[in-house]
Amino acid sequence: MSSSAFALTKIRPPRSRGHLVVRPALERRLAQALASCRLTVLVAPAGFGKTAALTRQLELLPEQTAVAWIGADEDDDLHRFLVCLFAALEAFDLPWRTAPDALVAAAVNSSRERRAVANELLNALAACESPRGLIVIDDAERIAAAEVFEFVDLLLERLPERWGFVIGSRNDPPLALARLRAADDLVEIRQAQLRFDRDEIVSLVAASGHANAIPESEVTRLLARTRGWAAALRLTLSAIRAGEETARPAPARALDRQVFDYLAAEVLDDMSVELRTFLMRCSVLPELTAARCAAISGNPRAAALLDEIERRDLFVTVRDAGELTLTLHDLFRECLNDRLRRELPDEVPNLLRTAADTEPDPIRRLSFLVSVSAWAEAESTLNDVASQLLSNGVVEAVPRLIAQFPAERRKSSPMIALVRALTAWWRWDWAQMTDDARVAVAGFSALGDQPLRQRALIAEAIALTGKGATRESAAKLAQISWDALDPDTRVVAFALHAWHALDSGDFGSVAGRYAKAVELLEKLDGSQIWIHVFGRPLYVRLPGMREPLSRFVETAMRRSSDAPSQMQTIATVIAAWLALWRGEQAQAMELIAVAEADARWLGMPTNLKMFLNTFRAAAHATSGARNEAMQAMRELLAYFDEDTQGRLGQYTSMLGHYVFYGLRIADAVGDAQSVCEFAARMPPPERITNEPMLRAPLLTVPARLAAIEGRHAEACEHWARALADEPAIDIIGQAHEARVRYACSLVALGHREHAAFVLRPLFDEIASTGEMGGALLAGPGAISRLAAASWRDELAPHQLAQLRDWAKRAQTPVVAGKETDCQTRLTVREREILQRIAAGDTNKIIARALDLSPHTVKRHVANILDKLGVASRAEAVQTYQNPL
């Protein structure tokens, strides 16, 4: 979720009021804390002036101090908090090594990823060039999400010395305060320090211009009544400004909410009816602007009334925004809200409804809609917000949004069920997705909503395919009226149709079906649709896929901006596969190096990591780089080995495919022990739900084991059986590989003529298509043995030359290029950006000058730091200007 998805006032400190009195003791203590302390907390009940004291002191900090301000809301969870935090830090050009959006998405997924994100943020803070930095969380008591404070604790553990946290709250924040207190890393400012003493009240009265209304002799009584509570003092002065000669005394009882309500009532009753009614109606808004207040109140004088409210200092905070924006103090807002519900109860639903209609923040809008039971619009908003969150990989935030709805609505709503199903899709939780999709299908059927029923049906079909129930999924897909589908849903349906062919082992049909999806895809926007259409690495090398995959790459690259995206990274990996299959290994490795750098910037999500390692395993295997190829396979299989949710049963089929792929890679690099280990690790066929895809390829396993043990006659029998239905094994080039291996065993037995007969169709096809990747994936050992065999007239000269060319390619190490000095290592654009950094330009200035987005500039800065091996912008400039 971008910064445009929340009110920018959340990350802008309020303006300090110029007439605030000087409070030397408080300001001195606060100034010392802000200058050097790791954590400063201002903890006191509402109305004690925490925000006012903090805002004033922040404005007195040295000019170069970096201050990231976050005003907390009740709706803030970890995702929303981090979006605001990273947006607040944007102005200080932190040298990110991973895209902030990717860090936000990763942090909400697991405690392990949360710690990794905290480490990334700490490194970026440490490399910031500001002499002092502060992260401020105001109104922290509003945050109910425990993971927010868990994340803050992670930061506080190892916060760089030049940075500090400041937290304003009504209650002690749930942090490791005792540890920080023991380490003398905590400054606590509480009620005792925040109360106004007698001298400060005298100064406050004098500054207000009403010294005559409250003689100094009455200050002692005022202090006793208010006990130095800033809220009560301000209300007393407001009452005086309203026209009374003296302030009416507050009830002489302990300081509590009732005292505030009593004093607030005095102030409100002395207002004009117009102003009081205006304030009551507008109290439903989180911030007051002229346009929204006019819409809510129906009063065309909204702008003038806001000016009057600010001028009279009616318990509001002025926000730093392009137009006059006020925030009511919580106590005053609650008081107004209470009076609104007592005096104008019939207006409340319409006011909340109008607040929802004018609310730009989608999370707040959802809360407003739920509060007035506007279910259809609330669910539509939920669907929109959830789609954006899921497209950014922020899966765990969606259930918290759903939790805002009443339990009965969560149970009965087909739209909520569909959102749950789509959330389960991103988790690969096929069982949950199936259950929720079925609820959605039934619900939309009952409502007669055919477009949404079809979307839900496709979701159910996807879930069934994920479970391996391909036939049942195909039956659901058969119920679809294709012409009635919206374009996005139709693309997904065509992609699912191709998926069915893949799962059923009908590899020859995949390309035609997939081409239809790509043809539609070319007419659509939306990168997440693209990712769903290309959802499995197994699509990469199937018969006939070169043309649709080339179109996919071409269109994806044409639509990509300078900033990396998952779509662009996947397209780059596909381009690398296409190059590898042409035998252009060096170009393939250069492409994969680009894709890997982009994936790191995107936080290396699991799907990209699997795409990259699937390719790396194959690319290194073609040149016999055993260690590199097997390392890529270990990283691939670690996804299953490190499963912490106990859901491996769902992934048995996927595990089977990757174990079999590992067996092929191990065979290509001549790792006999690993071949046997992978063969033993294969799940039994009855546990592989989409077993038809693997049934024929598995026929090659006994052939490989026999060849490893030197039983070549037996190996030949198995290879002949596997090639009897060649299209059924032709996945990731295995048909070509099988012919190479079959010929190797025949040559070992002295049957060169038969071996040549097996190889001829391979020579002809590769000569026609130029795609030799499957043959190269047999590994340099097998190809070299064939090239070195004593061929006579069994092979034509051009065929023997072709075989020797493959052997030469297979023996060439696959590297992306040579290391160069730090200056020539940078691209022209990177050097241009570095020169501007040296000149003191910020990211925003650089972006404007070079007509780039700020995100693109951040990505270039990360590239520069990676290539030069430094941590900060200043170090990059120094290294570039003074190379060793």
Stockholm file with secondary structure:
# STOCKHOLM 1.0

chainA/1-884         MSSSAFALTKIRPPRSRGHLVVRPALERRLAQALASCRLTVLVAPAGFGKTAALTRQLELLPEQTAVAWIGADEDDDLHRFLVCLFAALEAFDLPWRTAPDALVAAAVNSSRERRAVANELLNALAACESPRGLIVIDDAERIAAAEVFEFVDLLLERLPERWGFVIGSRNDPPLALARLRAADDLVEIRQAQLRFDRDEIVSLVAASGHANAIPESEVTRLLARTRGWAAALRLTLSAIRAGEETARPAPARALDRQVFDYLAAEVLDDMSVELRTFLMRCSVLPELTAARCAAISGNPRAAALLDEIERRDLFVTVRDAGELTLTLHDLFRECLNDRLRRELPDEVPNLLRTAADTEPDPIRRLSFLVSVSAWAEAESTLNDVASQLLSNGVVEAVPRLIAQFPAERRKSSPMIALVRALTAWWRWDWAQMTDDARVAVAGFSALGDQPLRQRALIAEAIALTGKGATRESAAKLAQISWDALDPDTRVVAFALHAWHALDSGDFGSVAGRYAKAVELLEKLDGSQIWIHVFGRPLYVRLPGMREPLSRFVETAMRRSSDAPSQMQTIATVIAAWLALWRGEQAQAMELIAVAEADARWLGMPTNLKMFLNTFRAAAHATSGARNEAMQAMRELLAYFDEDTQGRLGQYTSMLGHYVFYGLRIADAVGDAQSVCEFAARMPPPERITNEPMLRAPLLTVPARLAAIEGRHAEACEHWARALADEPAIDIIGQAHEARVRYACSLVALGHREHAAFVLRPLFDEIASTGEMGGALLAGPGAISRLAAASWRDELAPHQLAQLRDWAKRAQTPVVAGKETDCQTRLTVREREILQRIAAGDTNKIIARALDLSPHTVKRHVANILDKLGVASRAEAVQTYQNPL
#=GR chainA/1-884 SS CCGGGSCGGGGSCBCCCTTCCCCHHHHHHHHHHHHHCSEEEEECCTTSCHHHHHHHHHHTSCTTCEEEEEECCTTCCHHHHHHHHHHHHGGGCCCCSSCHHHHHHHHTTCHHHHHHHHHHHHHHHHTCCCSCEEEEEESGGGCCCHHHHHHHHHHHHTCCTTEEEEEEESSCCSSCHHHHHHTTCEEEECHHHHSCCHHHHHHHHHHHTCTTTSCHHHHHHHHHHHTTCHHHHHHHHHHHHTTCSSCCCCCSSCSSHHHHHHHHHHHHHTSCHHHHHHHHHHTTSSSBCHHHHHHHHCCTTHHHHHHHHHHTTCSEEEECSSSCEEEECHHHHHHHHHHHHHHCGGGHHHHHHHHHHHCCCHHHHHHHHHHTTCHHHHHHHHHHHHHHHHHTTCCTHHHHHHTTSCHHHHHHCHHHHHHHHHHHHHHTCHHHHHHHHHHHHHHHHHHTCHHHHHHHHHHHHHHHHHHTCHHHHHHHHTTCCGGGSCHHHHHHHHHHHHHHHHHTTCHHHHHHHHHHHHHHHTTCCCHHHHHHHTCCGGGTTCTTCHHHHHHHHHHHHHHCCSSCCHHHHHHHHHHHHHHHHTTCHHHHHHHHHHHHHHHHHTTCCHHHHHHHHHHHHHHHHHTTCHHHHHHHHHHHHHHHHTCCSSCGGGGHHHHHHHHHHHHHHHHHTTCHHHHHHHHHHSCCGGGCTTTHHHHTGGGHHHHHHHHHTTCHHHHHHHHHHHHTTHHHHCSTTHHHHHHHHHHHHHHHTTCHHHHHHHHHHHHHHHHHHCCCHHHHTTCHHHHHHHHTSCCSSSSCHHHHHHHHHHHHHHTSCCCSCCCCCTTTTSCHHHHHHHHHHHTTCCHHHHHHHHTCCHHHHHHHHHHHHHHHTCSSHHHHHHHHHSCC
#=GC SS_cons         CCGGGSCGGGGSCBCCCTTCCCCHHHHHHHHHHHHHCSEEEEECCTTSCHHHHHHHHHHTSCTTCEEEEEECCTTCCHHHHHHHHHHHHGGGCCCCSSCHHHHHHHHTTCHHHHHHHHHHHHHHHHTCCCSCEEEEEESGGGCCCHHHHHHHHHHHHTCCTTEEEEEEESSCCSSCHHHHHHTTCEEEECHHHHSCCHHHHHHHHHHHTCTTTSCHHHHHHHHHHHTTCHHHHHHHHHHHHTTCSSCCCCCSSCSSHHHHHHHHHHHHHTSCHHHHHHHHHHTTSSSBCHHHHHHHHCCTTHHHHHHHHHHTTCSEEEECSSSCEEEECHHHHHHHHHHHHHHCGGGHHHHHHHHHHHCCCHHHHHHHHHHTTCHHHHHHHHHHHHHHHHHTTCCTHHHHHHTTSCHHHHHHCHHHHHHHHHHHHHHTCHHHHHHHHHHHHHHHHHHTCHHHHHHHHHHHHHHHHHHTCHHHHHHHHTTCCGGGSCHHHHHHHHHHHHHHHHHTTCHHHHHHHHHHHHHHHTTCCCHHHHHHHTCCGGGTTCTTCHHHHHHHHHHHHHHCCSSCCHHHHHHHHHHHHHHHHTTCHHHHHHHHHHHHHHHHHTTCCHHHHHHHHHHHHHHHHHTTCHHHHHHHHHHHHHHHHTCCSSCGGGGHHHHHHHHHHHHHHHHHTTCHHHHHHHHHHSCCGGGCTTTHHHHTGGGHHHHHHHHHTTCHHHHHHHHHHHHTTHHHHCSTTHHHHHHHHHHHHHHHTTCHHHHHHHHHHHHHHHHHHCCCHHHHTTCHHHHHHHHTSCCSSSSCHHHHHHHHHHHHHHTSCCCSCCCCCTTTTSCHHHHHHHHHHHTTCCHHHHHHHHTCCHHHHHHHHHHHHHHHTCSSHHHHHHHHHSCC
//
